[in-house]
Amino acid sequence: MQNKDIRWKQRFQNFEKSVGHLKDALDITEPDIIQRAGLIQFFEMSFELAWNTLKDMLNEQGFTDIKSPRDTIKKAFEIELIEDGHTWLQALENRNLTSHTYDEETAAEVVQLIRTQYYPLLEKLQNTLNLIP
């Protein structure tokens, strides 16, 4: 089976594109309300693809009992695919918060967390997964 046929590798390609779009959004130094909403949306999309990519990879490795984002993050941390499990879980909470409510103050806080903590997590995961044949 070729790598492109492996489910997690297919999803990983979409993850990489999404992270690229998130990086482009983060390059906007003072985003207006529309740009900020787009930045948050790219984060939500990137995070969703991140945990689903990890879940698919873990399933391929035989961890078939993993169903939720929280389970996926915990197992990925346990087997050292990701570092800083606490920040990953915090990102999950904020992803859930932003996808169900929109409040200017919350949005500004989440954008700052995306810039300083969550984007670096996603970028590190991208670099780690790129090393896997």
C-alpha atoms as a printed R data frame, in Angstrom:
    type eleno elety resid chain resno       x      y      z
1   ATOM     1    CA   MET     A     1   0.000  0.000  0.000
2   ATOM     2    CA   GLN     A     2   1.395  3.408 -0.912
3   ATOM     3    CA   ASN     A     3   1.657  6.168  1.706
4   ATOM     4    CA   LYS     A     4  -0.975  8.261 -0.062
5   ATOM     5    CA   ASP     A     5  -3.454  5.421  0.520
6   ATOM     6    CA   ILE     A     6  -2.966  5.439  4.280
7   ATOM     7    CA   ARG     A     7  -5.870  7.288  5.911
8   ATOM     8    CA   TRP     A     8  -3.828  9.324  8.372
9   ATOM     9    CA   LYS     A     9  -1.459 10.440  5.610
10  ATOM    10    CA   GLN     A    10  -4.387 11.617  3.507
11  ATOM    11    CA   ARG     A    11  -5.822 13.563  6.441
12  ATOM    12    CA   PHE     A    12  -2.342 14.876  7.249
13  ATOM    13    CA   GLN     A    13  -2.162 16.534  3.825
14  ATOM    14    CA   ASN     A    14  -5.319 18.493  4.658
15  ATOM    15    CA   PHE     A    15  -3.910 19.311  8.099
16  ATOM    16    CA   GLU     A    16  -0.771 20.747  6.510
17  ATOM    17    CA   LYS     A    17  -2.834 22.963  4.194
18  ATOM    18    CA   SER     A    18  -4.961 24.183  7.082
19  ATOM    19    CA   VAL     A    19  -1.923 24.976  9.237
20  ATOM    20    CA   GLY     A    20  -0.504 26.929  6.289
21  ATOM    21    CA   HIS     A    21  -3.682 28.992  6.103
22  ATOM    22    CA   LEU     A    22  -3.561 29.536  9.870
23  ATOM    23    CA   LYS     A    23   0.024 30.768  9.569
24  ATOM    24    CA   ASP     A    24  -1.028 33.199  6.839
25  ATOM    25    CA   ALA     A    25  -3.832 34.492  9.081
26  ATOM    26    CA   LEU     A    26  -1.401 34.878 11.991
27  ATOM    27    CA   ASP     A    27   0.872 36.980  9.770
28  ATOM    28    CA   ILE     A    28  -1.788 39.706  9.857
29  ATOM    29    CA   THR     A    29  -0.496 41.831 12.735
30  ATOM    30    CA   GLU     A    30  -3.703 43.701 13.547
31  ATOM    31    CA   PRO     A    31  -6.631 41.711 12.179
32  ATOM    32    CA   ASP     A    32 -10.042 43.328 11.885
33  ATOM    33    CA   ILE     A    33 -13.126 41.491 13.154
34  ATOM    34    CA   ILE     A    34 -13.573 39.507  9.933
35  ATOM    35    CA   GLN     A    35  -9.918 38.523  9.783
36  ATOM    36    CA   ARG     A    36  -9.963 37.553 13.471
37  ATOM    37    CA   ALA     A    37 -13.023 35.362 12.873
38  ATOM    38    CA   GLY     A    38 -11.204 33.723  9.950
39  ATOM    39    CA   LEU     A    39  -8.100 33.182 12.055
40  ATOM    40    CA   ILE     A    40 -10.196 31.468 14.730
41  ATOM    41    CA   GLN     A    41 -11.910 29.352 12.061
42  ATOM    42    CA   PHE     A    42  -8.543 28.234 10.657
43  ATOM    43    CA   PHE     A    43  -7.478 27.306 14.192
44  ATOM    44    CA   GLU     A    44 -10.665 25.281 14.726
45  ATOM    45    CA   MET     A    45 -10.183 23.512 11.391
46  ATOM    46    CA   SER     A    46  -6.478 22.859 12.023
47  ATOM    47    CA   PHE     A    47  -7.151 21.540 15.504
48  ATOM    48    CA   GLU     A    48  -9.932 19.256 14.242
49  ATOM    49    CA   LEU     A    49  -7.651 17.878 11.537
50  ATOM    50    CA   ALA     A    50  -4.802 17.500 14.059
51  ATOM    51    CA   TRP     A    51  -6.694 15.285 16.461
52  ATOM    52    CA   ASN     A    52  -8.331 13.307 13.657
53  ATOM    53    CA   THR     A    53  -4.954 12.736 12.009
54  ATOM    54    CA   LEU     A    54  -3.573 11.532 15.333
55  ATOM    55    CA   LYS     A    55  -6.615  9.312 15.869
56  ATOM    56    CA   ASP     A    56  -6.206  7.731 12.427
57  ATOM    57    CA   MET     A    57  -2.505  7.170 13.045
58  ATOM    58    CA   LEU     A    58  -3.161  5.641 16.459
59  ATOM    59    CA   ASN     A    59  -5.851  3.381 14.980
60  ATOM    60    CA   GLU     A    60  -3.351  2.191 12.378
61  ATOM    61    CA   GLN     A    61  -0.965  1.350 15.229
62  ATOM    62    CA   GLY     A    62  -3.622 -0.813 16.876
63  ATOM    63    CA   PHE     A    63  -5.171  1.643 19.349
64  ATOM    64    CA   THR     A    64  -8.714  1.083 18.106
65  ATOM    65    CA   ASP     A    65 -10.528  2.007 21.328
66  ATOM    66    CA   ILE     A    66  -9.843  5.728 20.885
67  ATOM    67    CA   LYS     A    67 -12.985  7.664 19.983
68  ATOM    68    CA   SER     A    68 -12.861 11.223 21.338
69  ATOM    69    CA   PRO     A    69 -10.443 14.131 20.942
70  ATOM    70    CA   ARG     A    70  -9.580 13.898 24.655
71  ATOM    71    CA   ASP     A    71  -8.779 10.164 24.386
72  ATOM    72    CA   THR     A    72  -6.692 10.831 21.294
73  ATOM    73    CA   ILE     A    73  -4.685 13.611 22.941
74  ATOM    74    CA   LYS     A    74  -4.058 11.526 26.059
75  ATOM    75    CA   LYS     A    75  -2.861  8.497 24.072
76  ATOM    76    CA   ALA     A    76  -0.709 10.613 21.731
77  ATOM    77    CA   PHE     A    77   0.904 12.218 24.778
78  ATOM    78    CA   GLU     A    78   1.336  8.827 26.467
79  ATOM    79    CA   ILE     A    79   3.232  7.388 23.496
80  ATOM    80    CA   GLU     A    80   5.139 10.668 23.003
81  ATOM    81    CA   LEU     A    81   3.723 11.704 19.642
82  ATOM    82    CA   ILE     A    82   2.974 15.073 21.211
83  ATOM    83    CA   GLU     A    83   4.415 17.024 24.111
84  ATOM    84    CA   ASP     A    84   2.633 19.266 26.596
85  ATOM    85    CA   GLY     A    85  -0.607 17.334 26.896
86  ATOM    86    CA   HIS     A    86  -1.997 19.977 29.233
87  ATOM    87    CA   THR     A    87  -1.776 22.697 26.571
88  ATOM    88    CA   TRP     A    88  -3.315 20.352 23.991
89  ATOM    89    CA   LEU     A    89  -6.277 19.786 26.338
90  ATOM    90    CA   GLN     A    90  -6.537 23.534 26.933
91  ATOM    91    CA   ALA     A    91  -6.585 24.065 23.154
92  ATOM    92    CA   LEU     A    92  -9.393 21.498 22.918
93  ATOM    93    CA   GLU     A    93 -11.430 23.400 25.510
94  ATOM    94    CA   ASN     A    94 -10.896 26.697 23.705
95  ATOM    95    CA   ARG     A    95 -11.705 25.132 20.332
96  ATOM    96    CA   ASN     A    96 -14.993 23.925 21.821
97  ATOM    97    CA   LEU     A    97 -15.655 27.353 23.327
98  ATOM    98    CA   THR     A    98 -15.013 29.285 20.114
99  ATOM    99    CA   SER     A    99 -17.033 26.935 17.941
100 ATOM   100    CA   HIS     A   100 -20.178 27.461 20.053
101 ATOM   101    CA   THR     A   101 -19.994 31.118 21.064
102 ATOM   102    CA   TYR     A   102 -18.644 34.334 19.685
103 ATOM   103    CA   ASP     A   103 -17.784 37.071 22.113
104 ATOM   104    CA   GLU     A   104 -15.305 39.842 21.253
105 ATOM   105    CA   GLU     A   105 -13.370 39.559 24.503
106 ATOM   106    CA   THR     A   106 -13.173 35.770 24.335
107 ATOM   107    CA   ALA     A   107 -12.159 35.951 20.674
108 ATOM   108    CA   ALA     A   108  -9.309 38.355 21.457
109 ATOM   109    CA   GLU     A   109  -8.078 36.102 24.275
110 ATOM   110    CA   VAL     A   110  -8.232 32.991 22.097
111 ATOM   111    CA   VAL     A   111  -6.399 34.734 19.244
112 ATOM   112    CA   GLN     A   112  -3.588 35.555 21.660
113 ATOM   113    CA   LEU     A   113  -3.473 31.923 22.843
114 ATOM   114    CA   ILE     A   114  -3.442 30.731 19.233
115 ATOM   115    CA   ARG     A   115  -0.491 33.000 18.481
116 ATOM   116    CA   THR     A   116   1.558 32.150 21.553
117 ATOM   117    CA   GLN     A   117   0.651 28.560 22.446
118 ATOM   118    CA   TYR     A   118  -1.645 26.686 20.059
119 ATOM   119    CA   TYR     A   119  -0.078 27.430 16.683
120 ATOM   120    CA   PRO     A   120   3.336 26.307 17.982
121 ATOM   121    CA   LEU     A   121   1.727 23.004 19.101
122 ATOM   122    CA   LEU     A   122   0.195 22.472 15.673
123 ATOM   123    CA   GLU     A   123   3.427 23.387 13.920
124 ATOM   124    CA   LYS     A   124   5.416 21.000 16.123
125 ATOM   125    CA   LEU     A   125   2.944 18.195 15.370
126 ATOM   126    CA   GLN     A   126   3.289 18.936 11.657
127 ATOM   127    CA   ASN     A   127   7.073 18.702 11.909
128 ATOM   128    CA   THR     A   128   6.873 15.472 13.932
129 ATOM   129    CA   LEU     A   129   4.488 13.786 11.510
130 ATOM   130    CA   ASN     A   130   6.595 14.851  8.549
131 ATOM   131    CA   LEU     A   131   9.384 12.693  9.956
132 ATOM   132    CA   ILE     A   132   7.267  9.534  9.932
133 ATOM   133    CA   PRO     A   133   7.699  7.472  6.766
